[in-house]
Amino acid sequence: MRLWNNVLIHDPWWLLLLGLIPLAIWWRSHRRLEQGVSAIEMPLTALPLKKSWRMILYTCIEPLFWISIGLMIIAMARPQSEHSEEIVKGEGIDIFLVMDLSSSMLARDFEPDRLSVSKKVAVDFVSHRTYDRIGLAVFAGESYTQCPLTNDHDVLNEYLEGLECGALEDGTAIGMGLAAAVNRLKDSDAKSKVVVLLTDGVNNAGYIRPSTAAGPG
């Protein structure tokens, strides 16, 4: 018997015993009434006695007993978690995102600014590349690798969400950003390697030209 998408009950007939628990509780209460136990207990409970921890513990014994019985019955029903195996046939691609963090990315011609829009675009792109390894390099007047190639896209998205302008010397060293990505990809064994550049300007800093960084070798 399936309860949820990935939870199965192997022996569901044991669960019928759960219906006997309310009957057993009712029967015990009925027996107490017949034996006059309730008549004795009522005046005691009506007295303004200060409850000790032992009295409180005593009142919890019976509910805990029935809860334990219920859990034992559920255990005998053998609930199981079902895991499915997915075989994926496809070519994994190594991708490096290169993000511009120069001050011009704070321009508000996009809502709320260019950097925020670029980050949203990058996160959306990552969400559609389920089986690819993706890394992240950032640049302004200089560059560095923010996140190496990884299949853990949740970690990558955290890095993307945390990007801010001002952490690097200002400028737009596109060539330096591309070089950082290419450097990381050159030792990759993937058949396909891609660099995705997100910038709003032209190269005006750094000692590597974009054409040199993106060129062969």
Backbone as a chain_set.jsonl record, in Angstrom:
{"seq": "MRLWNNVLIHDPWWLLLLGLIPLAIWWRSHRRLEQGVSAIEMPLTALPLKKSWRMILYTCIEPLFWISIGLMIIAMARPQSEHSEEIVKGEGIDIFLVMDLSSSMLARDFEPDRLSVSKKVAVDFVSHRTYDRIGLAVFAGESYTQCPLTNDHDVLNEYLEGLECGALEDGTAIGMGLAAAVNRLKDSDAKSKVVVLLTDGVNNAGYIRPSTAAGPG", "coords": {"N": [[0.846, -1.191, 0.0], [0.621, 2.166, -0.904], [1.455, 5.178, 0.623], [2.485, 7.837, 0.281], [4.318, 9.525, -2.339], [6.846, 8.259, -2.196], [6.691, 6.478, -0.082], [5.922, 3.373, 1.231], [3.71, 0.878, 2.585], [4.434, -2.184, 3.745], [3.121, -4.386, 5.013], [0.108, -3.8, 5.313], [-2.147, -4.731, 6.695], [-1.687, -4.924, 9.395], [-2.245, -2.424, 10.342], [-4.907, -2.339, 10.895], [-5.177, -3.03, 13.508], [-4.829, -0.699, 14.877], [-7.304, 0.425, 15.137], [-8.333, -0.931, 17.285], [-7.303, 0.21, 19.534], [-8.698, 2.629, 20.486], [-11.044, 1.265, 21.275], [-10.071, -0.397, 23.304], [-9.258, 1.5, 25.167], [-11.709, 2.651, 25.794], [-12.973, 0.406, 26.912], [-11.409, -0.075, 29.21], [-11.924, 2.238, 30.658], [-14.654, 1.915, 31.063], [-14.686, -0.387, 32.649], [-13.48, 0.572, 34.935], [-15.415, 2.345, 35.853], [-17.443, 0.545, 36.446], [-16.298, -0.799, 38.581], [-16.231, 1.134, 40.449], [-14.067, 2.835, 40.711], [-13.831, 5.376, 39.682], [-15.585, 6.812, 41.237], [-14.243, 7.004, 43.6], [-11.965, 8.37, 42.881], [-12.815, 10.881, 41.985], [-13.5, 12.744, 44.175], [-10.891, 13.094, 45.174], [-9.47, 14.274, 43.102], [-10.799, 16.593, 43.009], [-9.899, 17.994, 45.153], [-7.883, 20.736, 46.254], [-5.034, 20.014, 45.696], [-1.483, 20.288, 45.651], [0.265, 19.53, 42.791], [2.762, 17.154, 42.44], [5.859, 16.281, 40.778], [5.847, 13.563, 40.492], [3.152, 12.885, 40.528], [2.327, 14.145, 38.188], [3.85, 12.697, 36.354], [2.713, 10.204, 36.715], [0.151, 10.544, 35.644], [0.811, 10.632, 33.01], [1.563, 8.125, 32.264], [-0.318, 6.199, 31.245], [-1.276, 7.409, 28.72], [1.209, 7.42, 27.342], [1.684, 4.691, 27.24], [-0.313, 3.773, 25.457], [0.397, 5.183, 23.178], [2.856, 4.007, 22.657], [2.051, 1.391, 22.057], [0.638, 1.932, 19.693], [2.738, 2.84, 18.029], [4.279, 0.515, 17.897], [2.55, -1.139, 16.45], [2.465, 0.223, 14.018], [5.145, -0.076, 13.289], [5.213, -2.853, 12.885], [3.733, -2.973, 10.595], [5.567, -2.286, 8.739], [6.583, 0.218, 7.342], [8.099, 1.644, 4.474], [10.659, 3.356, 2.712], [10.768, 4.261, -0.604], [13.137, 4.274, -3.104], [14.008, 5.556, -6.211], [15.879, 4.813, -9.127], [17.551, 6.68, -11.496], [18.571, 6.566, -14.755], [20.663, 8.373, -16.684], [21.293, 9.363, -19.891], [23.503, 11.153, -21.601], [25.533, 13.93, -22.701], [27.707, 15.443, -20.575], [28.417, 18.842, -19.977], [31.026, 21.142, -19.449], [30.829, 24.199, -17.966], [31.578, 27.632, -17.645], [30.657, 30.422, -15.88], [31.088, 33.865, -16.317], [31.138, 36.696, -14.566], [30.462, 40.141, -14.536], [31.504, 42.541, -12.234], [31.821, 45.254, -12.11], [31.444, 48.784, -11.313], [29.567, 49.897, -13.021], [27.61, 48.032, -13.272], [25.763, 48.56, -11.397], [23.99, 50.305, -12.386], [20.694, 51.601, -12.89], [19.035, 51.117, -15.06], [17.804, 48.781, -15.492], [15.442, 46.956, -13.512], [15.987, 45.786, -10.234], [18.596, 46.714, -10.648], [21.4, 46.381, -12.951], [23.151, 44.324, -12.135], [21.615, 42.705, -10.369], [19.679, 41.735, -12.129], [21.32, 40.305, -13.875], [22.261, 38.321, -12.155], [19.881, 36.931, -11.625], [19.327, 35.96, -14.181], [21.533, 34.269, -14.48], [21.115, 32.375, -12.41], [18.727, 31.226, -13.301], [19.646, 30.109, -15.676], [21.445, 28.182, -14.681], [19.645, 26.48, -13.406], [18.549, 25.09, -15.507], [20.518, 23.46, -16.405], [20.945, 20.705, -15.546], [22.647, 18.404, -15.477], [25.204, 19.264, -15.909], [28.543, 20.368, -15.184], [29.314, 23.34, -13.543], [31.042, 26.407, -13.21], [32.195, 29.484, -11.645], [33.46, 32.623, -12.379], [34.556, 35.892, -11.497], [34.848, 39.396, -12.247], [36.26, 42.693, -12.261], [38.167, 45.348, -12.153], [40.118, 43.539, -11.884], [40.369, 39.924, -11.636], [39.006, 36.81, -10.398], [38.536, 33.329, -9.468], [35.453, 32.459, -8.376], [33.929, 30.192, -7.818], [34.837, 26.873, -8.318], [34.522, 24.371, -10.979], [31.565, 22.541, -10.57], [29.086, 20.088, -9.602], [27.267, 20.642, -7.742], [24.805, 22.557, -7.707], [23.315, 24.053, -5.962], [25.118, 25.173, -4.147], [26.545, 26.74, -5.945], [24.555, 28.55, -6.727], [24.231, 29.898, -4.317], [26.652, 31.285, -4.185], [26.277, 32.942, -6.399], [24.062, 34.469, -5.585], [25.229, 35.918, -3.564], [26.928, 37.754, -4.745], [28.435, 40.948, -5.092], [29.001, 44.327, -6.069], [32.061, 46.198, -5.814], [33.826, 44.694, -4.326], [36.115, 44.232, -5.683], [38.851, 45.934, -7.317], [37.839, 48.712, -9.224], [36.744, 48.681, -12.654], [36.742, 47.25, -15.995], [37.736, 44.459, -16.742], [37.49, 42.456, -18.976], [38.964, 40.597, -20.445], [40.618, 39.499, -18.473], [38.749, 38.207, -16.859], [37.733, 36.287, -18.66], [40.081, 34.861, -19.085], [40.527, 33.723, -16.561], [38.413, 31.891, -16.478], [38.932, 30.264, -18.743], [41.386, 29.21, -18.014], [40.63, 27.499, -15.96], [39.101, 25.681, -17.385], [40.798, 24.451, -19.157], [42.081, 22.119, -18.322], [40.041, 20.363, -18.143], [38.271, 17.298, -18.748], [36.008, 17.143, -20.203], [34.061, 16.827, -23.213], [32.794, 18.978, -24.316], [33.156, 22.419, -23.776], [32.269, 25.436, -22.323], [32.109, 28.988, -22.151], [30.344, 31.452, -20.512], [29.657, 34.75, -20.777], [28.789, 37.519, -18.806], [28.251, 40.732, -19.01], [28.281, 44.367, -19.125], [29.747, 46.174, -20.452], [32.737, 47.39, -22.178], [36.049, 46.123, -22.665], [38.334, 47.636, -20.537], [40.389, 47.497, -18.791], [43.028, 45.645, -17.083], [45.56, 43.292, -18.22], [45.224, 41.489, -20.229], [43.851, 40.971, -23.343], [40.449, 40.5, -24.444], [40.179, 39.014, -26.847], [42.555, 37.636, -26.9], [42.398, 36.07, -24.583], [40.203, 34.466, -25.199], [41.054, 33.145, -27.416], [42.552, 30.375, -29.33], [44.488, 27.86, -27.627]], "CA": [[0.0, 0.0, 0.0], [1.407, 3.387, -1.021], [0.893, 6.33, 1.335], [2.907, 9.028, -0.439], [5.052, 9.212, -3.56], [7.974, 7.352, -1.993], [6.507, 5.729, 1.159], [5.076, 2.198, 1.058], [3.439, 0.037, 3.747], [4.617, -3.542, 3.253], [2.065, -5.24, 5.585], [-0.885, -2.813, 5.771], [-3.215, -5.298, 7.525], [-1.4, -4.656, 10.801], [-2.798, -1.118, 10.717], [-6.273, -2.531, 11.4], [-5.111, -3.121, 14.968], [-4.907, 0.648, 15.452], [-8.702, 0.679, 15.474], [-8.665, -1.564, 18.564], [-6.798, 1.018, 20.653], [-9.8, 3.387, 21.114], [-11.965, 0.338, 21.945], [-9.435, -0.847, 24.542], [-9.297, 2.626, 26.105], [-13.102, 2.749, 26.261], [-13.276, -0.759, 27.762], [-10.748, 0.127, 30.498], [-12.672, 3.275, 31.379], [-15.933, 1.322, 31.448], [-14.422, -1.309, 33.766], [-13.223, 1.384, 36.127], [-16.695, 2.847, 36.326], [-18.169, -0.568, 37.053], [-15.661, -1.161, 39.84], [-16.367, 2.239, 41.372], [-12.817, 3.543, 40.877], [-14.039, 6.779, 39.369], [-16.268, 7.443, 42.362], [-13.238, 7.289, 44.621], [-10.986, 9.317, 42.362], [-13.373, 12.204, 41.754], [-13.285, 13.666, 45.289], [-9.464, 13.379, 45.323], [-9.061, 15.219, 42.066], [-11.446, 17.871, 43.274], [-9.191, 18.686, 46.218], [-6.843, 21.644, 45.743], [-3.709, 19.5, 46.035], [-0.365, 20.717, 44.814], [0.73, 18.374, 42.034], [4.206, 16.924, 42.397], [6.289, 15.746, 39.478], [5.453, 12.156, 40.448], [1.738, 12.835, 40.15], [2.256, 14.497, 36.765], [4.39, 11.56, 35.619], [1.737, 9.112, 36.803], [-0.943, 10.801, 34.701], [1.308, 10.467, 31.629], [1.946, 6.734, 31.991], [-1.273, 5.504, 30.363], [-1.18, 7.893, 27.33], [2.458, 6.955, 26.739], [1.519, 3.259, 26.976], [-1.088, 3.574, 24.229], [1.21, 5.691, 22.065], [3.859, 2.969, 22.378], [1.36, 0.299, 21.357], [0.366, 2.387, 18.322], [3.998, 2.855, 17.275], [4.658, -0.876, 17.641], [1.703, -1.643, 15.359], [2.947, 0.851, 12.778], [6.421, -0.72, 12.952], [4.922, -4.19, 12.343], [3.22, -2.788, 9.234], [6.778, -2.149, 7.931], [6.654, 1.332, 6.373], [9.377, 1.641, 3.754], [10.908, 4.461, 1.781], [11.119, 3.732, -1.916], [14.057, 5.123, -3.863], [14.08, 5.196, -7.623], [17.167, 5.064, -9.773], [17.374, 7.288, -12.813], [19.737, 6.429, -15.628], [20.685, 9.509, -17.59], [22.228, 9.26, -21.011], [23.708, 12.472, -22.183], [26.889, 14.441, -22.615], [27.875, 16.523, -19.627], [29.192, 19.977, -20.485], [31.642, 21.992, -18.446], [30.456, 25.585, -18.267], [32.045, 28.632, -16.697], [30.015, 31.734, -15.927], [32.012, 34.968, -16.042], [30.228, 37.771, -14.165], [31.009, 41.491, -14.392], [31.158, 43.202, -10.972], [32.249, 46.656, -12.15], [30.453, 49.705, -10.745], [28.512, 50.187, -13.988], [26.552, 47.024, -13.118], [24.785, 49.08, -10.448], [23.083, 51.212, -13.102], [19.308, 51.221, -12.638], [18.197, 51.074, -16.253], [17.007, 47.577, -15.254], [14.873, 46.965, -12.158], [16.407, 47.036, -9.569], [19.835, 47.174, -11.279], [21.93, 45.409, -13.921], [23.744, 43.168, -11.464], [20.547, 41.839, -9.868], [19.082, 41.054, -13.288], [22.311, 39.331, -14.356], [22.274, 37.202, -11.213], [18.657, 36.151, -11.859], [19.516, 35.246, -15.447], [22.505, 33.202, -14.238], [20.464, 31.335, -11.605], [17.779, 30.54, -14.19], [20.448, 29.305, -16.599], [21.96, 27.035, -13.926], [18.542, 25.563, -13.104], [18.241, 24.3, -16.706], [21.696, 22.661, -16.764], [20.911, 19.756, -14.434], [23.709, 17.4, -15.462], [26.474, 19.88, -16.298], [29.359, 21.017, -14.17], [29.339, 24.781, -13.791], [31.887, 27.193, -12.326], [31.912, 30.919, -11.65], [34.559, 33.583, -12.241], [34.067, 37.271, -11.437], [35.88, 40.363, -12.59], [36.027, 44.143, -12.359], [39.48, 45.73, -12.662], [40.879, 42.292, -11.793], [39.449, 38.784, -11.673], [39.37, 35.595, -9.663], [37.542, 32.257, -9.537], [34.569, 32.458, -7.205], [33.51, 28.807, -7.558], [35.35, 25.954, -9.347], [33.509, 23.528, -11.614], [30.873, 21.713, -9.584], [27.726, 19.608, -9.881], [26.421, 21.12, -6.653], [24.27, 23.83, -8.188], [22.813, 24.843, -4.828], [26.257, 25.963, -3.677], [26.823, 27.734, -6.98], [23.521, 29.595, -6.631], [24.537, 30.705, -3.131], [27.711, 32.213, -4.591], [25.688, 33.938, -7.298], [23.209, 35.378, -4.81], [26.057, 36.743, -2.701], [27.81, 38.651, -5.496], [28.218, 42.386, -4.912], [30.014, 45.207, -6.645], [32.882, 46.89, -4.821], [34.793, 43.797, -3.692], [37.34, 44.273, -6.49], [39.225, 47.235, -7.901], [36.88, 48.997, -10.286], [37.211, 48.579, -14.031], [36.069, 46.184, -16.747], [38.799, 43.622, -17.304], [36.816, 41.288, -19.558], [40.0, 39.621, -20.809], [41.068, 38.821, -17.257], [37.674, 37.299, -16.455], [37.734, 35.16, -19.59], [41.296, 34.077, -18.856], [40.317, 32.924, -15.352], [37.53, 30.777, -16.825], [39.631, 29.38, -19.679], [42.406, 28.518, -17.228], [39.976, 26.405, -15.235], [38.538, 24.71, -18.319], [41.804, 23.838, -20.039], [42.42, 20.78, -17.833], [38.823, 19.559, -18.055], [38.18, 16.166, -19.69], [34.72, 17.2, -20.903], [34.169, 17.014, -24.662], [32.303, 20.318, -24.63], [33.482, 23.418, -22.76], [31.594, 26.675, -22.704], [32.229, 30.143, -21.273], [29.215, 32.367, -20.659], [30.07, 36.064, -20.28], [27.712, 38.445, -18.46], [28.863, 42.038, -18.806], [27.537, 45.468, -19.719], [30.676, 47.175, -20.978], [33.848, 46.983, -23.042], [37.279, 45.917, -21.915], [39.098, 48.875, -20.335], [41.347, 47.278, -17.711], [43.696, 44.349, -17.164], [46.664, 43.172, -19.179], [44.904, 40.467, -21.231], [42.73, 41.355, -24.207], [39.44, 39.451, -24.57], [40.454, 38.145, -28.003], [43.679, 36.763, -26.524], [41.911, 35.107, -23.594], [39.261, 33.551, -25.811], [41.669, 32.523, -28.577], [43.022, 29.003, -29.181], [45.712, 27.641, -26.869]], "C": [[0.884, 1.245, 0.0], [0.704, 4.532, -0.297], [1.186, 7.627, 0.61], [3.711, 8.574, -1.64], [6.149, 8.18, -3.343], [7.889, 6.579, -0.682], [5.499, 4.607, 0.925], [4.867, 1.509, 2.4], [3.457, -1.407, 3.269], [3.504, -4.481, 3.74], [0.951, -4.361, 6.16], [-1.95, -3.387, 6.699], [-2.971, -5.089, 9.011], [-2.048, -3.351, 11.27], [-4.235, -1.215, 11.217], [-6.295, -2.599, 12.922], [-5.173, -1.745, 15.631], [-6.33, 0.992, 15.864], [-9.115, 0.056, 16.797], [-8.228, -0.723, 19.756], [-7.898, 1.868, 21.274], [-10.793, 2.486, 21.839], [-11.393, -0.126, 23.277], [-9.461, 0.255, 25.597], [-10.714, 2.776, 26.679], [-13.432, 1.619, 27.227], [-12.659, -0.586, 29.144], [-11.499, 1.178, 31.324], [-14.006, 2.731, 31.896], [-15.761, 0.392, 32.641], [-14.175, -0.535, 35.048], [-14.525, 1.922, 36.723], [-17.482, 1.754, 37.037], [-17.614, -0.918, 38.436], [-15.687, -0.016, 40.854], [-15.096, 3.028, 41.593], [-13.004, 5.024, 40.653], [-14.699, 7.511, 40.53], [-15.298, 7.807, 43.472], [-12.296, 8.387, 44.161], [-11.538, 10.726, 42.263], [-13.207, 13.158, 42.93], [-11.817, 14.041, 45.467], [-9.008, 14.417, 44.316], [-9.684, 16.58, 42.292], [-10.74, 18.66, 44.363], [-8.097, 19.574, 45.649], [-5.438, 21.208, 46.165], [-2.656, 20.053, 45.087], [0.226, 19.497, 44.116], [2.253, 18.3, 42.062], [4.562, 16.359, 41.037], [5.938, 14.277, 39.353], [3.994, 11.996, 40.037], [1.567, 13.141, 38.671], [2.75, 13.335, 35.911], [3.409, 10.407, 35.596], [0.596, 9.303, 35.798], [-0.516, 10.603, 33.245], [1.557, 9.01, 31.265], [0.997, 6.074, 30.999], [-1.257, 6.053, 28.935], [0.084, 7.416, 26.623], [2.378, 5.465, 26.399], [0.795, 3.037, 25.656], [-0.35, 4.11, 23.0], [2.254, 4.654, 21.67], [3.25, 1.802, 21.629], [1.098, 0.68, 19.905], [1.623, 2.383, 17.468], [4.476, 1.443, 16.966], [3.848, -1.463, 16.493], [2.164, -1.066, 14.022], [4.263, 0.215, 12.335], [6.199, -2.101, 12.355], [4.341, -4.111, 10.931], [4.35, -2.547, 8.234], [6.684, -1.031, 6.887], [8.045, 1.395, 5.763], [9.454, 2.841, 2.827], [11.418, 3.883, 0.472], [11.991, 4.731, -2.66], [14.122, 4.628, -5.308], [15.438, 5.581, -8.188], [16.918, 5.588, -11.179], [18.67, 7.158, -13.597], [19.666, 7.526, -16.675], [21.732, 9.271, -18.661], [22.35, 10.626, -21.665], [25.137, 12.916, -21.973], [26.937, 15.61, -21.636], [28.779, 17.604, -20.21], [29.786, 20.72, -19.303], [31.452, 23.446, -18.848], [31.047, 26.505, -17.21], [31.293, 29.933, -16.933], [31.046, 32.787, -15.556], [31.165, 36.213, -15.809], [30.974, 39.083, -13.937], [30.53, 42.094, -13.066], [31.652, 44.65, -10.936], [31.119, 47.552, -11.676], [29.317, 50.02, -11.711], [27.356, 49.188, -13.903], [25.498, 47.455, -12.094], [23.817, 50.067, -11.093], [21.653, 50.677, -13.016], [18.431, 51.316, -13.891], [17.422, 49.761, -16.326], [16.54, 47.632, -13.799], [15.315, 45.712, -11.383], [17.736, 47.588, -10.111], [20.365, 46.062, -12.182], [22.472, 44.149, -13.254], [22.669, 42.193, -10.981], [19.892, 41.061, -11.004], [20.027, 39.987, -13.82], [22.348, 38.101, -13.455], [21.04, 36.322, -11.413], [18.763, 35.337, -13.139], [20.456, 34.062, -15.246], [21.882, 32.053, -13.449], [19.477, 30.55, -12.453], [18.518, 29.637, -15.174], [20.935, 28.039, -15.9], [20.863, 26.009, -13.687], [18.18, 24.676, -14.295], [19.417, 23.431, -17.153], [21.928, 21.591, -15.698], [22.152, 18.877, -14.348], [25.078, 17.958, -15.848], [27.227, 20.397, -15.081], [29.494, 22.491, -14.535], [30.241, 25.445, -12.763], [31.571, 28.67, -12.486], [33.195, 31.713, -11.455], [33.963, 34.986, -12.251], [35.216, 38.221, -11.771], [35.339, 41.778, -12.459], [37.312, 44.677, -12.974], [40.455, 44.576, -12.622], [39.886, 41.143, -11.748], [39.925, 37.68, -10.74], [38.234, 34.586, -9.813], [36.737, 32.236, -8.25], [34.183, 31.035, -6.818], [34.08, 27.915, -8.658], [34.21, 25.135, -9.95], [32.886, 22.583, -10.585], [29.529, 21.241, -10.114], [26.745, 20.064, -8.808], [25.905, 22.518, -6.999], [23.68, 24.689, -7.071], [23.92, 25.735, -4.268], [26.579, 27.073, -4.668], [25.818, 28.884, -6.918], [23.731, 30.487, -5.406], [25.63, 31.721, -3.444], [27.144, 33.326, -5.469], [24.858, 34.962, -6.525], [24.037, 36.343, -3.963], [26.958, 37.731, -3.427], [27.423, 40.114, -5.282], [29.338, 43.158, -5.597], [30.811, 45.861, -5.516], [33.91, 46.013, -4.15], [36.136, 43.814, -4.43], [37.621, 45.71, -6.929], [38.349, 47.493, -9.115], [37.551, 48.982, -11.661], [36.433, 47.484, -14.728], [37.125, 45.37, -17.48], [38.185, 42.333, -17.846], [37.828, 40.202, -19.901], [40.485, 38.833, -19.612], [40.017, 37.82, -16.772], [37.611, 36.07, -17.337], [38.939, 34.259, -19.362], [41.154, 33.193, -17.616], [39.454, 31.705, -15.655], [38.239, 29.766, -17.724], [40.701, 28.577, -18.954], [41.828, 27.326, -16.488], [39.47, 25.309, -16.175], [39.596, 23.937, -19.099], [42.177, 22.422, -19.612], [41.201, 19.875, -17.71], [38.828, 18.455, -19.11], [36.863, 16.168, -20.469], [34.929, 17.447, -22.392], [33.736, 18.406, -25.076], [32.606, 21.248, -23.463], [32.952, 24.76, -23.231], [31.888, 27.751, -21.658], [31.065, 31.076, -21.573], [29.594, 33.683, -19.986], [28.848, 36.945, -20.013], [28.346, 39.785, -18.101], [28.037, 43.108, -19.493], [28.461, 46.473, -20.418], [31.697, 46.606, -21.941], [35.097, 46.894, -22.185], [38.055, 47.231, -21.786], [40.115, 48.737, -19.204], [41.99, 45.903, -17.893], [44.741, 44.306, -18.257], [46.442, 42.071, -20.211], [43.701, 40.938, -22.033], [41.735, 40.202, -24.317], [39.728, 38.49, -25.722], [41.581, 37.185, -27.705], [43.209, 35.682, -25.568], [41.012, 34.055, -24.224], [39.85, 32.792, -26.994], [42.135, 31.101, -28.306], [44.325, 28.956, -28.384], [45.755, 28.431, -25.623]], "O": [[1.796, 1.358, 0.819], [-0.464, 4.827, -0.551], [0.285, 8.424, 0.348], [3.783, 7.38, -1.931], [6.369, 7.32, -4.196], [8.904, 6.07, -0.206], [4.376, 4.846, 0.481], [5.746, 1.549, 3.261], [2.603, -1.815, 2.482], [2.998, -5.288, 2.959], [0.865, -4.199, 7.377], [-2.599, -2.632, 7.423], [-3.912, -5.075, 9.804], [-2.361, -3.194, 12.45], [-4.733, -0.303, 11.877], [-7.3, -2.27, 13.553], [-5.526, -1.633, 16.805], [-6.549, 1.748, 16.81], [-10.125, 0.451, 17.38], [-8.724, -0.915, 20.866], [-8.041, 1.848, 22.497], [-11.33, 2.862, 22.881], [-12.119, -0.239, 24.265], [-9.662, -0.018, 26.78], [-10.895, 2.995, 27.876], [-14.091, 1.84, 28.243], [-13.295, -0.907, 30.148], [-11.682, 1.021, 32.531], [-14.431, 3.04, 33.009], [-16.596, 0.382, 33.546], [-14.614, -0.944, 36.122], [-14.704, 1.947, 37.94], [-18.101, 1.984, 38.076], [-18.361, -1.284, 39.342], [-15.222, -0.172, 41.983], [-15.014, 3.809, 42.541], [-12.406, 5.843, 41.351], [-14.412, 8.682, 40.78], [-15.496, 8.785, 44.193], [-11.879, 9.233, 44.953], [-10.789, 11.686, 42.443], [-12.804, 14.301, 42.715], [-11.511, 15.166, 45.863], [-8.249, 15.329, 44.646], [-9.169, 17.597, 41.827], [-10.953, 19.866, 44.49], [-7.451, 19.208, 44.668], [-4.742, 21.921, 46.887], [-2.9, 20.256, 43.897], [0.641, 18.541, 44.772], [2.939, 19.271, 41.744], [3.688, 16.004, 40.246], [5.749, 13.779, 38.243], [3.646, 11.082, 39.29], [0.779, 12.497, 37.978], [2.158, 13.017, 34.88], [3.279, 9.712, 34.588], [0.134, 8.343, 35.181], [-1.353, 10.429, 32.36], [1.742, 8.688, 30.091], [1.439, 5.462, 30.027], [-1.226, 5.258, 27.996], [0.043, 7.051, 25.448], [2.936, 5.024, 25.394], [1.219, 2.225, 24.834], [-0.464, 3.55, 21.91], [2.507, 4.445, 20.483], [3.842, 1.28, 20.685], [1.301, -0.124, 18.996], [1.585, 1.969, 16.309], [5.021, 1.196, 15.89], [4.383, -2.195, 15.66], [2.243, -1.779, 13.022], [4.475, -0.008, 11.143], [6.904, -2.494, 11.426], [4.442, -5.065, 10.161], [4.128, -2.595, 7.024], [6.704, -1.3, 5.686], [9.046, 1.219, 6.457], [8.461, 3.276, 2.245], [12.378, 3.112, 0.448], [11.621, 5.894, -2.823], [14.272, 3.435, -5.57], [16.054, 6.559, -7.764], [16.161, 4.998, -11.95], [19.731, 7.591, -13.147], [18.718, 7.594, -17.457], [22.9, 9.013, -18.37], [21.385, 11.161, -22.212], [25.865, 12.344, -21.161], [26.288, 16.635, -21.844], [29.783, 17.306, -20.857], [29.129, 20.904, -18.279], [31.861, 23.866, -19.93], [31.02, 26.192, -16.02], [31.291, 30.476, -18.038], [31.792, 32.62, -14.591], [30.545, 36.73, -16.739], [31.984, 39.126, -13.235], [29.331, 42.158, -12.797], [31.874, 45.207, -9.861], [29.963, 47.13, -11.641], [28.22, 50.373, -11.279], [26.26, 49.455, -14.397], [24.468, 46.798, -11.942], [22.93, 50.6, -10.427], [21.425, 49.468, -13.062], [17.229, 51.565, -13.794], [16.493, 49.631, -17.123], [17.17, 48.277, -12.96], [15.026, 44.615, -11.861], [17.976, 48.793, -10.043], [19.847, 44.945, -12.179], [22.273, 43.041, -13.752], [22.804, 40.984, -11.167], [19.588, 39.877, -10.862], [19.594, 38.891, -14.176], [22.454, 36.974, -13.937], [21.145, 35.096, -11.374], [18.348, 34.179, -13.189], [20.213, 32.977, -15.775], [22.095, 30.886, -13.78], [19.4, 29.328, -12.333], [18.067, 28.53, -15.468], [20.849, 26.946, -16.461], [21.11, 24.805, -13.757], [17.57, 23.622, -14.115], [19.325, 22.741, -18.167], [22.965, 21.57, -15.036], [22.657, 18.631, -13.253], [26.012, 17.192, -16.088], [26.63, 20.806, -14.085], [29.754, 22.84, -15.687], [30.212, 25.093, -11.584], [30.784, 29.061, -13.348], [33.926, 31.503, -10.487], [32.974, 35.237, -12.94], [36.39, 37.891, -11.599], [34.135, 42.019, -12.535], [37.546, 44.497, -14.169], [41.508, 44.628, -13.258], [38.678, 41.37, -11.816], [41.091, 37.629, -10.349], [37.127, 34.931, -10.224], [37.282, 32.021, -7.167], [34.117, 30.706, -5.634], [33.828, 28.176, -9.834], [33.072, 25.202, -9.484], [33.592, 21.914, -9.83], [28.911, 21.893, -10.956], [25.535, 19.892, -8.951], [26.504, 23.526, -6.625], [23.558, 25.905, -7.215], [23.69, 26.903, -3.953], [26.851, 28.208, -4.277], [26.192, 30.05, -7.042], [23.446, 31.684, -5.447], [25.551, 32.876, -3.025], [27.485, 34.498, -5.305], [24.94, 36.164, -6.777], [23.597, 37.457, -3.678], [27.687, 38.479, -2.776], [26.244, 40.468, -5.29], [30.473, 42.69, -5.686], [30.304, 46.053, -4.41], [34.794, 46.526, -3.463], [37.167, 43.451, -3.862], [36.742, 46.572, -6.91], [38.14, 46.602, -9.939], [38.748, 49.234, -11.799], [35.562, 46.856, -14.126], [37.373, 45.565, -18.67], [38.336, 41.263, -17.258], [37.576, 39.02, -19.671], [40.736, 37.632, -19.717], [40.353, 36.722, -16.328], [37.457, 34.95, -16.85], [38.829, 33.036, -19.438], [41.604, 32.047, -17.615], [39.722, 30.613, -15.155], [38.159, 28.559, -17.496], [40.9, 27.398, -19.245], [42.457, 26.272, -16.4], [39.42, 24.14, -15.795], [39.306, 22.872, -19.645], [42.552, 21.606, -20.453], [41.31, 18.747, -17.228], [39.322, 18.646, -20.222], [36.633, 15.291, -21.301], [35.839, 18.172, -22.793], [34.235, 18.956, -26.058], [32.347, 20.914, -22.307], [33.155, 25.165, -24.375], [31.917, 27.483, -20.457], [30.825, 31.444, -22.723], [29.825, 33.728, -18.778], [27.983, 37.1, -20.875], [28.909, 39.947, -17.018], [27.195, 42.807, -20.34], [28.001, 47.501, -20.916], [31.548, 45.496, -22.452], [35.189, 47.508, -21.122], [38.392, 47.862, -22.788], [40.643, 49.736, -18.714], [41.566, 45.106, -18.73], [44.794, 45.185, -19.117], [47.346, 41.747, -20.981], [42.657, 41.265, -21.469], [42.139, 39.039, -24.286], [39.54, 37.281, -25.582], [41.583, 36.052, -28.188], [43.571, 34.515, -25.715], [41.049, 32.887, -23.835], [39.207, 31.885, -27.522], [42.113, 30.66, -27.157], [45.149, 29.869, -28.449], [46.729, 28.351, -24.875]]}, "num_chains": 1, "name": "protein.A"}
